C-alpha cells in the first residue's frame, strides 16, 4: 500500500464516516460488475443498476440514453477502488482494478466507430484524471505491476488524442477545460513536459474565454460551473505539487468562480437547480476553494474539516493546513452578478435565512434553459419556489418540457415559449432566443429590488414586453410584480412551482404552501382580474429521477397591458383587502397602479406600484405617491423610485 495515503485514510475514516461507507459500498459493487452511478458529482446519475454476469459490454446502452455509456467509460470508479484499497488494505480492490482496466484496454480500441462513443474527447480527458489518480492510490500494490506497461501505452494514446482534440468550440465550453485538465494529469504521469505546457496554455486560454466578469461560467448551469471550477482547482493543486507555475490569470479567474459559488449558495448548502443542474451540495467544492486560496470567507460556508475528495488529492498535511485557515463571515450578503444576469437576495449565510435568486441573463448554450425572469425562493432556510431541474438528455418530451418556460417560475404570453429549440438539434440548439433587458439591483438596509425584462414576445401580433420586479421589504415580505406591456388581446401567465415535499392549498386569490418547516402565504392580484389554479408539474433533482410537485398558475386574458402582483411571506403575514385602482382614473395619469396594505411583524406597509410612467402625483389610502414604486412603513415614506 502507498504509505502516503495511510494518514489520509485515517482522516477520512474518522471525519467522513458516511462518505467512507459510500465509497466502500460502491467499490464492493464494482468488484461484482454492478454499476450504479450515485456519487454526488456524477454528471448523469442512474436510477437502476447495470449488472454484467460475465463479460462486460463497454458499449452497453440502457434504453436509448447514451449518457450511461459515456459515464460508464469515464472510470470514476477506478478512483473509488483505489480509495477502498487505501481504506482497508484489501487486495481484492487492486485485483479488480487490474481486471477491469485490462479488459477495457484490450476490448475497446480507438477507431472511427469508438471515437464518438467510448473514446469521445470528454471521456478521454476524464479518464486521464481518474486513471492517473487511481494508479497513485494503488502505488505499492504488487497486483498493479502486471498492468503498468499496458496502462502507460494506453495513457500515451490518450494524451496524443487530447493533443489533437483542441478546437474553438472546446475553448468556450466545459469540455475543453475537462479535456485539458486530463491532458495535464497525463503529462505529469508520463513526465512529458511539452504536453504539460500545452495543457497549461490551453487552460489559460479557456479560463479567459469561459469565465465572465462576475465569475459565472458562460454555460449558465451551476453544475457545469462546478465541474469547470473543480477542474481548475484540481489542476492548481497538482501543478503546485509538481512544481509548475500556475498562470496568474488562471488563479484570478478561478478565484472569481469560487466567489460566484459563494454568492449563490442556498441556505441548505446547495446551488440552485438552474439550467442543466442537479440538486448538489456544494460545500465540498467551497472547501476545496477555501483550501486552494486559503480564504476565510470561502471557508465560512464550507465544511470546517477538509472534504473527503480534496483529502485524497492534496494528501498528507492538507487537512492540518486547512484547519489553520481562519473563518470569516463574508463581507456581503446579497449580490448582483450582472454579467451573467444572476441576482441574489439573502438575509444571511445561515441555514435559516431567507434567499431569493432571479435569472435574467443570456441562454448560455445547450445547457441553458428557457428561464429568463425565473426566481428561486427559500424562506427561513427552506425552499419555497424552485426550478424543475433537467431529468434527461434524451431528446424526448421530458427533455423539452423541463427546459421550457412553462416549468419555470416566470412569465408566459399567449401560451408560447420565449425560447424555441432548433429542430434536429436534439435539445442542444436554439432557433430563437430572447434578449434580456437588464436593470441594476438596488441593495439597501431595509429593502432590496431586483428587476429586468426581455424581448422574447415582441414578435407576437401587437408585440408584448415583459418585465419583472422583485421587491424585498426586510425582513420577510417579498413582492413580485409582473408587468405585461402588450397591444391587443393576450393571455398572460405567471407560474409558480413548489418543492415536492410540501402541500399547496388555494383559497380564491390566496395560496398557502406548507413545507417541512415553513408555511408560506401567497396573495395574488392584478390590475385586471386574475385566476389562480393548480397545474400539473414535475421536478427532477437528479438525472434520471423525477416526481410530481405542486404548482399553480396566475392567469388573465385581457386587452392591452396587465400586471400580476404577488405578495409572499412566511408565517405571520397578514394582507388586508387589496385595493386595485384602474379604469378612468388611471387612464388620466397615463397608466394603472396597484395599492397594497401589508401587515407584517407589527409593521404596516402601504405600497404604491405604478405599472406605467405617471406624470404628477396620485393619492391612495390617505397617502400621496409619485414615480413607479412608493413604499410607506407605518405611514412614513420608506423609499420612492422614479
C-alpha positions as CSV (number, residue, x, y, z in Angstrom):
1,X,0.0,0.0,0.0
2,X,1.1,3.6,-0.7
3,X,2.1,4.7,2.8
4,X,1.5,8.4,1.8
5,X,-2.2,7.6,1.9
6,X,-2.4,6.0,5.3
7,X,-2.8,9.3,7.0
8,X,-5.5,10.3,4.5
9,X,-7.3,7.1,5.0
10,X,-7.3,7.5,8.8
11,X,-8.5,11.1,8.5
12,X,-11.4,10.1,6.2
13,X,-12.5,7.2,8.4
14,X,-12.5,9.5,11.5
15,X,-14.2,12.5,9.9
16,X,-16.2,11.3,6.9
17,X,-17.8,8.1,8.0
18,X,-20.8,8.3,5.7
19,X,-18.7,9.1,2.7
20,X,-16.3,6.3,3.6
21,X,-19.2,3.8,3.8
22,X,-20.5,5.1,0.5
23,X,-17.1,4.5,-1.2
24,X,-16.8,1.0,0.2
25,X,-20.3,0.1,-0.9
26,X,-19.6,1.3,-4.5
27,X,-16.2,-0.4,-4.6
28,X,-17.7,-3.7,-3.5
29,X,-20.4,-3.4,-6.1
30,X,-17.9,-2.7,-8.8
31,X,-16.0,-5.8,-7.9
32,X,-19.1,-7.7,-8.7
33,X,-19.7,-5.9,-12.1
34,X,-22.5,-4.0,-10.5
35,X,-22.6,-0.4,-11.7
36,X,-24.8,2.3,-10.2
37,X,-23.8,5.9,-10.5
38,X,-24.9,7.8,-7.4
39,X,-21.8,9.8,-6.3
40,X,-22.5,13.5,-5.5
41,X,-20.8,14.9,-8.6
42,X,-21.7,12.2,-11.1
43,X,-22.7,14.2,-14.1
44,X,-25.5,11.8,-15.1
45,X,-26.8,9.6,-12.2
46,X,-28.5,6.3,-12.8
47,X,-31.7,5.1,-11.1
48,X,-31.3,1.4,-11.9
49,X,-28.0,-0.6,-11.6
50,X,-26.5,-2.3,-14.7
51,X,-25.1,-5.7,-13.8
52,X,-22.9,-7.9,-16.0
53,X,-22.8,-11.6,-15.2
54,X,-19.6,-12.3,-17.0
55,X,-18.2,-10.4,-20.0
56,X,-18.6,-6.6,-19.8
57,X,-20.2,-4.8,-22.7
58,X,-18.4,-1.4,-22.6
59,X,-20.7,-0.1,-25.3
60,X,-23.9,-1.0,-23.4
61,X,-26.8,1.4,-23.8
62,X,-29.8,1.0,-21.4
63,X,-32.9,2.2,-23.1
64,X,-31.9,4.9,-25.6
65,X,-29.7,7.0,-23.2
66,X,-26.1,7.1,-24.3
67,X,-25.2,9.0,-21.1
68,X,-24.8,5.8,-19.2
69,X,-22.3,4.6,-21.8
70,X,-20.3,7.7,-21.5
71,X,-20.4,7.8,-17.7
72,X,-19.5,4.1,-17.6
73,X,-16.4,4.7,-19.8
74,X,-15.1,7.6,-17.7
75,X,-13.9,5.1,-15.0
76,X,-14.6,7.3,-12.0
77,X,-15.0,4.0,-10.1
78,X,-11.3,3.3,-10.6
79,X,-10.5,6.0,-8.1
80,X,-13.2,4.6,-5.8
81,X,-11.5,1.2,-5.9
82,X,-8.2,2.9,-5.1
83,X,-9.7,4.7,-2.1
84,X,-11.2,1.5,-0.9
85,X,-7.8,-0.2,-1.2
86,X,-6.2,2.5,0.9
87,X,-9.0,2.5,3.5
88,X,-8.9,-1.3,4.0
89,X,-5.7,-2.7,2.6
90,X,-7.8,-5.4,0.9
91,X,-6.0,-6.5,-2.3
92,X,-9.3,-7.5,-4.0
93,X,-9.8,-3.9,-4.9
94,X,-6.4,-3.9,-6.7
95,X,-7.2,-7.2,-8.4
96,X,-10.5,-5.9,-9.7
97,X,-8.9,-2.6,-10.8
98,X,-6.4,-4.5,-12.9
99,X,-9.1,-6.8,-14.2
100,X,-11.3,-4.0,-15.4
101,X,-8.6,-1.8,-16.8
102,X,-7.1,-4.7,-18.8
103,X,-10.5,-5.7,-20.1
104,X,-11.2,-2.2,-21.2
105,X,-7.8,-1.6,-22.9
106,X,-7.9,-4.9,-24.7
107,X,-11.6,-4.7,-25.8
108,X,-12.1,-1.0,-26.5
109,X,-9.8,0.0,-29.4
110,X,-9.6,3.6,-30.6
111,X,-11.1,3.8,-34.2
112,X,-13.6,5.8,-36.2
113,X,-16.5,4.0,-34.6
114,X,-15.4,4.4,-30.9
115,X,-14.2,8.0,-31.3
116,X,-17.7,9.2,-30.9
117,X,-18.6,6.8,-28.1
118,X,-16.1,5.4,-25.6
119,X,-13.3,7.5,-27.0
120,X,-15.1,10.9,-27.0
121,X,-12.5,13.6,-26.1
122,X,-14.5,14.3,-22.9
123,X,-14.3,10.7,-21.7
124,X,-10.6,10.6,-22.7
125,X,-9.9,13.7,-20.6
126,X,-11.8,12.4,-17.6
127,X,-10.0,9.0,-17.8
128,X,-6.8,11.0,-17.8
129,X,-7.7,12.4,-14.4
130,X,-9.2,9.2,-13.0
131,X,-6.6,6.7,-14.2
132,X,-3.6,8.7,-13.0
133,X,-5.1,9.3,-9.6
134,X,-6.1,5.7,-9.3
135,X,-2.6,4.5,-10.1
136,X,-1.2,6.7,-7.4
137,X,-3.7,5.3,-4.9
138,X,-2.6,1.7,-5.9
139,X,1.1,2.6,-5.8
140,X,2.9,-0.2,-4.0
141,X,0.3,-2.9,-4.8
142,X,2.0,-5.8,-6.5
143,X,-1.2,-6.5,-8.4
144,X,-0.9,-3.3,-10.4
145,X,2.7,-4.1,-11.6
146,X,1.1,-6.5,-14.0
147,X,-0.6,-3.8,-15.9
148,X,1.7,-0.8,-15.7
149,X,3.2,-1.1,-19.2
150,X,-0.3,-1.6,-20.8
151,X,-1.5,1.3,-18.8
152,X,1.3,3.6,-19.9
153,X,0.9,2.6,-23.5
154,X,-2.8,3.4,-23.4
155,X,-2.2,6.6,-21.4
156,X,0.2,7.8,-24.1
157,X,-2.6,7.2,-26.7
158,X,-5.0,9.2,-24.5
159,X,-2.5,12.1,-24.5
160,X,-2.0,12.0,-28.2
161,X,-5.8,12.2,-28.8
162,X,-6.2,15.1,-26.5
163,X,-3.3,17.0,-28.1
164,X,-5.3,16.9,-31.3
165,X,-8.7,17.5,-29.7
166,X,-8.4,21.2,-29.2
167,X,-10.8,23.4,-31.1
168,X,-12.5,26.8,-30.9
169,X,-15.7,25.0,-29.7
170,X,-13.9,23.4,-26.8
171,X,-12.3,26.7,-25.8
172,X,-15.7,28.1,-24.9
173,X,-17.2,25.1,-23.1
174,X,-16.7,22.8,-20.2
175,X,-15.4,20.0,-22.5
176,X,-12.2,22.0,-23.2
177,X,-11.3,22.5,-19.6
178,X,-12.1,18.9,-18.6
179,X,-10.1,17.6,-21.6
180,X,-7.0,19.8,-20.8
181,X,-7.2,19.1,-17.1
182,X,-6.9,15.4,-18.0
183,X,-4.1,16.2,-20.5
184,X,-2.1,17.9,-17.8
185,X,-2.6,14.9,-15.4
186,X,-1.5,12.5,-18.2
187,X,1.6,14.7,-18.9
188,X,2.6,14.5,-15.3
189,X,2.2,10.8,-15.2
190,X,4.3,10.3,-18.4
191,X,6.8,13.0,-17.5
192,X,6.1,14.8,-20.8
193,X,7.0,18.5,-20.3
194,X,5.8,19.6,-23.7
195,X,2.4,18.0,-23.2
196,X,2.1,19.6,-19.8
197,X,3.0,23.1,-21.1
198,X,0.4,22.7,-23.9
199,X,-2.3,21.8,-21.4
200,X,-1.4,24.8,-19.2
201,X,-1.5,27.2,-22.2
202,X,-4.9,25.8,-23.2
203,X,-6.3,26.1,-19.7
204,X,-5.1,29.7,-19.6
205,X,-6.9,30.5,-22.8
206,X,-10.1,28.7,-21.8
207,X,-10.5,30.5,-18.4
208,X,-10.3,33.8,-20.2
209,X,-12.9,32.7,-22.8
210,X,-15.4,31.0,-20.5
211,X,-15.4,32.9,-17.2
212,X,-17.5,36.0,-17.3
213,X,-16.6,39.2,-15.4
214,X,-18.8,38.2,-12.5
215,X,-17.2,34.8,-12.2
216,X,-20.0,32.7,-13.7
217,X,-19.1,30.1,-16.3
218,X,-20.8,31.0,-19.5
219,X,-23.0,27.9,-20.0
220,X,-25.4,29.2,-17.4
221,X,-25.5,26.0,-15.4
222,X,-24.3,25.9,-11.7
223,X,-23.5,22.2,-12.1
224,X,-21.2,22.7,-15.1
225,X,-19.8,25.8,-13.5
226,X,-18.9,23.5,-10.6
227,X,-17.3,20.9,-13.0
228,X,-15.1,23.6,-14.6
229,X,-14.2,25.1,-11.2
230,X,-13.3,21.7,-9.9
231,X,-11.1,21.0,-12.9
232,X,-9.2,24.3,-12.3
233,X,-8.8,23.6,-8.6
234,X,-7.5,20.1,-9.2
235,X,-5.1,21.5,-11.8
236,X,-3.8,24.1,-9.4
237,X,-3.3,21.5,-6.6
238,X,-1.5,19.1,-9.0
239,X,0.6,21.9,-10.6
240,X,1.8,23.3,-7.3
241,X,2.8,19.8,-6.1
242,X,4.7,19.1,-9.3
243,X,6.5,22.5,-9.3
244,X,4.6,24.1,-12.2
245,X,3.9,27.8,-12.1
246,X,0.1,28.4,-12.3
247,X,-0.5,31.4,-14.6
248,X,-1.8,34.4,-12.8
249,X,-4.9,34.7,-15.0
250,X,-5.9,31.1,-14.1
251,X,-5.6,31.9,-10.4
252,X,-7.6,35.1,-10.8
253,X,-10.4,33.6,-12.9
254,X,-10.7,30.5,-10.7
255,X,-11.0,32.8,-7.7
256,X,-13.8,34.7,-9.4
257,X,-15.6,31.3,-10.0
258,X,-15.1,30.5,-6.3
259,X,-16.7,33.8,-5.2
260,X,-19.6,33.2,-7.6
261,X,-20.1,29.8,-6.0
262,X,-20.2,31.5,-2.6
263,X,-22.7,34.2,-3.8
264,X,-25.4,31.8,-5.0
265,X,-25.1,29.1,-2.3
266,X,-28.5,28.5,-0.8
267,X,-29.2,28.2,2.9
268,X,-29.2,24.3,2.6
269,X,-25.6,24.5,1.2
270,X,-26.8,23.6,-2.3
271,X,-26.7,25.5,-5.6
272,X,-29.9,26.4,-7.5
273,X,-31.3,23.9,-10.0
274,X,-30.6,26.4,-12.8
275,X,-30.2,25.1,-16.3
276,X,-28.9,21.6,-16.7
277,X,-28.0,21.1,-13.0
278,X,-28.7,18.5,-10.3
279,X,-29.5,19.4,-6.7
280,X,-26.0,19.2,-5.4
281,X,-24.4,20.1,-2.1
282,X,-21.5,22.5,-3.0
283,X,-19.9,22.8,0.4
284,X,-17.3,20.2,-0.6
285,X,-16.4,22.4,-3.6
286,X,-16.3,25.5,-1.4
287,X,-14.0,23.6,1.0
288,X,-11.6,22.9,-1.9
289,X,-11.8,26.6,-2.9
290,X,-11.0,27.7,0.6
291,X,-8.1,25.3,0.8
292,X,-6.6,26.3,-2.6
293,X,-6.9,30.1,-1.9
294,X,-6.6,30.0,2.0
295,X,-9.7,32.2,2.1
296,X,-11.6,32.7,5.4
297,X,-14.7,33.9,3.6
298,X,-14.9,30.9,1.4
299,X,-14.4,28.6,4.4
300,X,-17.3,30.3,6.2
301,X,-19.9,28.4,4.1
302,X,-17.7,25.4,3.5
303,X,-17.1,22.3,5.7
304,X,-14.9,23.0,8.7
305,X,-12.9,19.9,8.0
306,X,-11.1,19.3,4.7
307,X,-13.6,17.5,2.4
308,X,-13.3,13.8,1.5
309,X,-12.2,14.1,-2.1
310,X,-9.7,17.0,-1.6
311,X,-8.1,15.0,1.2
312,X,-7.2,12.2,-1.3
313,X,-6.0,14.7,-3.9
314,X,-3.9,17.0,-1.7
315,X,-2.8,14.3,0.8
316,X,-0.7,14.3,3.9
317,X,-0.6,17.7,5.7
318,X,-3.6,19.2,3.7
319,X,-6.1,18.5,6.5
320,X,-3.9,20.3,9.1
321,X,-3.3,23.2,6.7
322,X,-7.0,23.6,6.2
323,X,-7.6,23.6,10.0
324,X,-5.3,26.6,10.3
325,X,-7.3,28.7,7.8
326,X,-9.5,31.1,9.9
327,X,-13.2,31.5,9.3
328,X,-14.7,34.9,8.5
329,X,-18.3,35.9,7.6
330,X,-18.5,37.2,4.0
331,X,-18.4,41.0,3.7
332,X,-21.6,40.8,1.6
333,X,-25.0,39.2,1.7
334,X,-26.9,40.0,-1.4
335,X,-25.1,40.1,-4.7
336,X,-25.6,41.2,-8.3
337,X,-23.8,39.1,-10.9
338,X,-24.8,41.5,-13.7
339,X,-22.7,40.0,-16.5
340,X,-24.4,36.6,-16.3
341,X,-27.7,38.1,-15.2
342,X,-28.0,36.4,-11.8
343,X,-29.3,38.4,-8.8
344,X,-29.3,37.1,-5.2
345,X,-31.0,38.4,-2.2
346,X,-30.3,36.9,1.2
347,X,-30.7,37.8,4.9
348,X,-27.5,36.0,5.8
349,X,-25.5,32.8,5.2
350,X,-27.2,30.8,7.9
351,X,-29.3,27.7,7.4
352,X,-32.4,29.5,8.5
353,X,-32.0,32.6,6.4
354,X,-34.2,34.0,3.5
355,X,-32.9,33.6,0.0
356,X,-34.1,34.8,-3.5
357,X,-32.4,34.1,-6.8
358,X,-33.6,35.7,-10.0
359,X,-32.2,34.9,-13.5
360,X,-32.2,37.4,-16.4
361,X,-29.1,36.7,-18.5
362,X,-28.3,35.1,-21.8
363,X,-29.3,31.5,-22.5
364,X,-25.7,30.2,-22.3
365,X,-25.7,27.4,-24.8
366,X,-27.2,23.9,-24.8
367,X,-27.1,23.5,-21.0
368,X,-29.2,26.7,-20.6
369,X,-33.0,26.7,-20.2
370,X,-35.8,29.0,-21.1
371,X,-35.7,30.6,-17.7
372,X,-35.5,34.3,-18.1
373,X,-37.0,36.1,-15.1
374,X,-37.3,32.8,-13.2
375,X,-37.0,33.1,-9.4
376,X,-36.0,30.6,-6.7
377,X,-37.1,31.4,-3.2
378,X,-36.2,30.0,0.2
379,X,-37.9,31.3,3.4
380,X,-36.4,30.6,6.8
381,X,-33.9,28.4,5.0
382,X,-36.4,26.1,3.3
383,X,-37.1,26.1,-0.5
384,X,-40.5,27.5,-1.3
385,X,-40.2,28.2,-5.1
386,X,-37.8,26.0,-7.2
387,X,-36.6,25.2,-10.6
388,X,-37.6,21.9,-12.2
389,X,-34.1,20.5,-13.0
390,X,-33.2,18.6,-16.1
391,X,-34.1,14.8,-15.8
392,X,-32.6,13.6,-19.1
393,X,-30.6,14.5,-22.2
394,X,-32.6,12.1,-24.3
395,X,-34.4,14.4,-26.8
396,X,-38.0,13.5,-25.8
397,X,-40.9,15.2,-24.3
398,X,-39.3,15.3,-20.8
399,X,-36.2,17.0,-22.0
400,X,-38.1,19.7,-23.8
401,X,-40.7,20.2,-21.1
402,X,-38.2,20.7,-18.3
403,X,-36.2,23.2,-20.4
404,X,-39.3,25.2,-21.3
405,X,-40.6,28.4,-19.7
406,X,-43.7,26.5,-18.5
407,X,-41.7,24.6,-15.9
408,X,-40.1,27.7,-14.5
409,X,-41.3,30.4,-12.2
410,X,-41.5,33.0,-14.9
411,X,-43.8,34.9,-17.3
412,X,-45.5,33.4,-20.4
413,X,-47.6,35.2,-23.1
414,X,-50.2,33.5,-25.3
415,X,-49.1,30.1,-24.3
416,X,-45.8,30.5,-26.2
417,X,-42.3,29.9,-25.0
418,X,-39.9,32.9,-25.3
419,X,-37.1,30.4,-26.4
420,X,-37.5,28.0,-29.3
421,X,-35.4,24.9,-29.7
422,X,-33.6,24.3,-33.1
423,X,-35.3,21.4,-34.9
424,X,-32.9,18.5,-35.3
425,X,-30.5,19.7,-32.6
426,X,-31.8,17.2,-30.0
427,X,-32.4,19.9,-27.5
428,X,-28.9,21.5,-27.7
429,X,-29.5,24.3,-30.2
430,X,-31.9,27.2,-30.4
431,X,-33.9,28.6,-33.3
432,X,-34.9,31.7,-31.2
433,X,-33.6,33.2,-28.0
434,X,-34.7,36.3,-26.2
435,X,-32.6,39.4,-25.5
436,X,-32.5,40.3,-21.8
437,X,-33.1,43.9,-20.7
438,X,-31.0,44.2,-17.5
439,X,-31.5,46.7,-14.7
440,X,-29.2,47.5,-11.8
441,X,-30.0,45.8,-8.5
442,X,-30.8,48.0,-5.5
443,X,-29.4,46.9,-2.1
444,X,-30.4,49.0,0.9
445,X,-30.6,48.3,4.6
446,X,-34.4,48.0,4.7
447,X,-35.2,46.9,1.2
448,X,-33.8,45.4,-2.0
449,X,-35.0,45.4,-5.6
450,X,-34.1,43.1,-8.5
451,X,-35.7,43.8,-11.8
452,X,-35.4,43.3,-15.6
453,X,-37.3,42.3,-18.7
454,X,-36.8,40.6,-22.0
455,X,-37.8,41.0,-25.7
456,X,-38.9,37.4,-26.3
457,X,-42.5,38.3,-27.1
458,X,-42.0,41.4,-29.2
459,X,-42.8,39.5,-32.4
460,X,-46.3,38.4,-31.3
461,X,-49.2,40.3,-33.0
462,X,-49.1,43.7,-31.4
463,X,-45.9,42.7,-29.5
464,X,-45.5,42.4,-25.8
465,X,-42.7,43.5,-23.5
466,X,-42.5,41.6,-20.2
467,X,-40.8,42.8,-17.0
468,X,-40.5,41.5,-13.5
469,X,-39.6,43.3,-10.3
470,X,-38.9,41.5,-7.0
471,X,-39.2,43.9,-4.1
472,X,-37.9,42.6,-0.7
473,X,-39.2,44.6,2.3
474,X,-36.9,43.3,5.0
475,X,-37.0,41.1,6.9
476,X,-39.8,38.9,5.5
477,X,-42.0,40.3,2.8
478,X,-41.4,39.7,-0.9
479,X,-43.5,41.4,-3.6
480,X,-43.3,40.1,-7.2
481,X,-44.5,42.4,-9.9
482,X,-45.0,41.0,-13.4
483,X,-45.7,43.7,-16.0
484,X,-47.0,42.7,-19.4
485,X,-46.9,45.7,-21.8
486,X,-48.9,44.4,-24.8
487,X,-51.2,45.6,-27.5
488,X,-54.4,43.8,-28.5
489,X,-55.8,40.8,-26.6
490,X,-53.3,38.5,-24.9
491,X,-53.3,35.7,-22.4
492,X,-50.8,36.4,-19.6
493,X,-49.4,33.8,-17.3
494,X,-47.2,33.8,-14.1
495,X,-46.2,30.3,-13.0
496,X,-45.1,29.2,-9.5
497,X,-43.6,25.7,-8.8
498,X,-43.1,24.4,-5.3
499,X,-40.9,21.6,-3.8
500,X,-42.3,18.1,-3.9
501,X,-42.2,17.5,-0.2
502,X,-44.8,20.2,0.6
503,X,-48.5,20.7,0.0
504,X,-50.4,23.5,-1.7
505,X,-53.8,24.9,-0.8
506,X,-55.5,27.6,-2.9
507,X,-58.2,29.8,-1.4
508,X,-59.5,32.2,-4.0
509,X,-56.8,34.7,-4.7
510,X,-54.6,33.3,-1.9
511,X,-52.4,30.2,-1.7
512,X,-50.7,28.5,1.3
513,X,-47.7,26.3,0.7
514,X,-46.8,24.1,3.7
515,X,-43.3,22.7,3.6
516,X,-41.4,20.6,6.1
517,X,-40.6,23.5,8.4
518,X,-42.1,26.7,6.9
519,X,-45.5,27.8,5.8
520,X,-45.5,30.4,3.0
521,X,-48.5,32.6,2.4
522,X,-49.1,33.9,-1.2
523,X,-51.5,36.7,-2.1
524,X,-52.3,37.3,-5.8
525,X,-53.9,40.3,-7.5
526,X,-53.7,42.2,-10.8
527,X,-54.6,45.5,-12.4
528,X,-57.3,43.4,-14.1
529,X,-58.9,40.2,-12.7
530,X,-56.7,37.2,-12.4
531,X,-57.5,33.5,-11.9
532,X,-55.4,31.2,-9.7
533,X,-55.4,27.5,-10.1
534,X,-53.2,24.4,-9.7
535,X,-51.4,23.0,-12.7
536,X,-49.5,19.7,-13.3
537,X,-45.8,19.8,-12.8
538,X,-42.7,17.6,-12.4
539,X,-39.4,18.2,-10.8
540,X,-36.1,16.4,-11.3
541,X,-33.5,16.9,-8.6
542,X,-31.1,14.4,-10.2
543,X,-30.5,13.0,-13.7
544,X,-32.9,10.0,-14.3
545,X,-35.1,10.9,-11.2
546,X,-38.3,12.9,-11.3
547,X,-41.6,13.2,-9.4
548,X,-44.7,15.3,-9.3
549,X,-44.6,18.6,-7.4
550,X,-47.3,21.3,-6.5
551,X,-47.6,24.2,-8.9
552,X,-50.0,26.9,-9.7
553,X,-50.7,29.5,-12.4
554,X,-51.8,33.1,-12.2
555,X,-53.6,33.8,-15.4
556,X,-55.5,36.6,-17.1
557,X,-56.8,37.4,-20.6
558,X,-57.3,41.0,-21.4
559,X,-56.8,43.8,-23.9
560,X,-53.6,45.8,-23.6
561,X,-51.3,45.8,-20.6
562,X,-51.7,43.9,-17.5
563,X,-49.8,43.4,-14.2
564,X,-49.8,40.4,-11.9
565,X,-48.8,41.2,-8.3
566,X,-47.8,38.5,-5.8
567,X,-47.1,39.1,-2.1
568,X,-45.3,36.3,-0.3
569,X,-44.0,35.8,3.2
570,X,-43.5,33.1,5.8
571,X,-45.9,32.6,8.7
572,X,-47.3,35.7,10.2
573,X,-48.1,37.7,7.1
574,X,-51.5,39.3,7.0
575,X,-52.6,41.2,3.9
576,X,-55.6,43.4,4.2
577,X,-58.1,43.5,1.3
578,X,-56.0,44.9,-1.6
579,X,-57.4,47.8,-3.5
580,X,-56.6,48.0,-7.2
581,X,-57.4,51.3,-9.0
582,X,-57.5,51.4,-12.8
583,X,-60.0,52.5,-15.4
584,X,-60.7,56.2,-15.9
585,X,-58.7,57.5,-13.0
586,X,-55.6,55.5,-14.1
587,X,-56.1,56.4,-17.7
588,X,-56.0,60.1,-16.9
589,X,-52.5,59.6,-15.5
590,X,-51.2,57.6,-18.4
591,X,-51.3,54.2,-16.7
592,X,-52.6,51.9,-14.0
593,X,-51.3,51.4,-10.5
594,X,-51.8,48.9,-7.6
595,X,-52.1,49.7,-4.0
596,X,-51.3,47.2,-1.2
597,X,-51.7,47.3,2.5
598,X,-49.5,44.7,4.2
599,X,-49.2,43.9,7.9
600,X,-46.1,42.0,8.9
601,X,-44.3,41.6,12.2
602,X,-46.2,44.5,13.8
603,X,-45.4,46.9,10.9
604,X,-47.8,48.2,8.4
605,X,-46.7,48.8,4.8
606,X,-48.5,50.8,2.2
607,X,-47.2,50.1,-1.3
608,X,-48.0,52.0,-4.5
609,X,-46.9,50.2,-7.7
610,X,-47.2,52.3,-10.9
611,X,-47.1,50.0,-13.9
612,X,-46.5,52.8,-16.3
613,X,-44.9,56.2,-16.1
614,X,-47.4,58.6,-14.5
615,X,-47.0,62.4,-14.6
616,X,-47.7,64.3,-11.4
617,X,-48.9,62.7,-8.2
618,X,-51.7,60.4,-7.0
619,X,-53.2,59.6,-3.7
620,X,-54.4,56.3,-2.2
621,X,-55.2,55.3,1.4
622,X,-54.6,58.8,2.6
623,X,-51.0,59.0,1.2
624,X,-49.5,60.7,-1.8
625,X,-47.4,59.0,-4.3
626,X,-45.3,59.7,-7.4
627,X,-43.0,57.7,-9.7
628,X,-43.0,53.9,-10.1
629,X,-42.7,52.5,-6.6
630,X,-43.7,54.1,-3.3
631,X,-43.4,52.2,0.0
632,X,-44.6,53.7,3.3
633,X,-43.7,52.0,6.6
634,X,-46.1,52.9,9.4
635,X,-47.3,55.8,7.3
636,X,-43.7,57.2,6.8
637,X,-42.1,57.1,3.5
638,X,-39.5,54.3,3.4
639,X,-38.4,54.8,-0.2
640,X,-39.7,56.1,-3.6
641,X,-38.3,55.2,-7.0
642,X,-38.9,57.4,-10.1
